[in-house]
């Protein structure tokens, strides 16, 4: 059953990439911030680096059942502006 849930989560993330091409990374975290599922158009290193930088603020917002919107920052790899958006599901 757990494996089926992981497969479904991954498929949902892949479908979101098709719907919204501006998404570069999508993750599903539990309430403790542990990674449950992830899908990315960029390297896993970029995903980890950004997640570590904003993790405390993000988790504090999620625990209050609020959405999270990071400040705009410049991706060091691509030079593009970037934000992190998080919401509870």
C-alpha positions as CSV (number, residue, x, y, z in Angstrom):
1,X,0.0,0.0,0.0
2,X,2.8,2.4,0.9
3,X,4.5,1.8,-2.4
4,X,1.3,2.5,-4.3
5,X,1.0,5.8,-2.4
6,X,4.5,6.8,-3.4
7,X,3.8,6.0,-7.0
8,X,0.6,8.1,-7.0
9,X,2.4,11.0,-5.4
10,X,5.2,10.9,-8.0
11,X,2.6,10.7,-10.9
12,X,0.7,13.7,-9.4
13,X,4.0,15.7,-9.3
14,X,4.8,14.8,-12.9
15,X,1.3,15.8,-14.0
16,X,1.7,19.2,-12.4
17,X,4.9,19.8,-14.5
18,X,2.8,19.3,-17.6
19,X,0.1,21.7,-16.4
20,X,2.5,24.5,-15.3
21,X,5.7,24.7,-17.2
22,X,7.1,27.4,-14.9
23,X,7.5,24.9,-12.1
24,X,11.1,23.7,-11.7
25,X,10.8,21.6,-8.6
26,X,7.9,20.0,-6.7
27,X,8.2,18.2,-3.4
28,X,5.9,16.6,-0.9
29,X,7.0,16.9,2.8
30,X,5.5,15.5,5.9
31,X,4.8,17.8,8.9
32,X,8.3,17.3,10.2
33,X,9.9,18.4,6.9
34,X,10.9,14.9,5.8
35,X,10.9,14.4,2.0
36,X,8.1,12.0,0.9
37,X,8.3,12.5,-2.8
38,X,10.1,14.8,-5.2
39,X,10.3,15.6,-8.9
40,X,12.5,18.1,-10.5
41,X,13.5,19.6,-13.8
42,X,16.8,20.6,-12.2
43,X,19.5,18.8,-10.3
44,X,18.8,17.3,-6.9
45,X,21.7,19.5,-5.5
46,X,19.7,22.7,-6.4
47,X,16.7,21.2,-4.7
48,X,18.6,20.4,-1.5
49,X,20.4,23.8,-1.4
50,X,17.2,25.9,-1.7
51,X,15.2,23.7,0.7
52,X,17.9,24.0,3.4
53,X,18.0,27.8,3.1
54,X,14.2,28.2,3.7
55,X,13.3,25.1,5.6
56,X,12.8,26.6,9.1
57,X,10.5,29.4,7.8
58,X,8.7,27.0,5.5
59,X,8.0,24.5,8.3
60,X,6.9,27.2,10.8
61,X,4.3,28.4,8.2
62,X,3.0,24.9,7.4
63,X,2.7,24.0,11.1
64,X,0.4,27.1,11.5
65,X,-1.6,25.8,8.5
66,X,-0.6,28.8,6.4
67,X,0.9,28.9,3.0
68,X,4.5,29.9,2.6
69,X,6.0,32.3,0.0
70,X,9.8,32.9,0.1
71,X,11.5,36.1,-0.8
72,X,12.6,36.3,-4.4
73,X,16.1,35.2,-4.9
74,X,18.4,34.6,-7.8
75,X,19.2,31.0,-8.7
76,X,23.0,30.8,-8.7
77,X,23.0,28.1,-11.4
78,X,20.7,29.7,-13.9
79,X,20.7,33.4,-12.9
80,X,16.9,33.3,-13.0
81,X,14.7,34.8,-10.3
82,X,13.1,32.1,-8.1
83,X,10.7,31.7,-5.2
84,X,9.6,28.8,-3.1
85,X,5.8,28.4,-2.6
86,X,4.5,25.8,-0.1
87,X,1.0,24.9,1.0
88,X,-0.6,22.2,3.1
89,X,-2.6,19.4,1.3
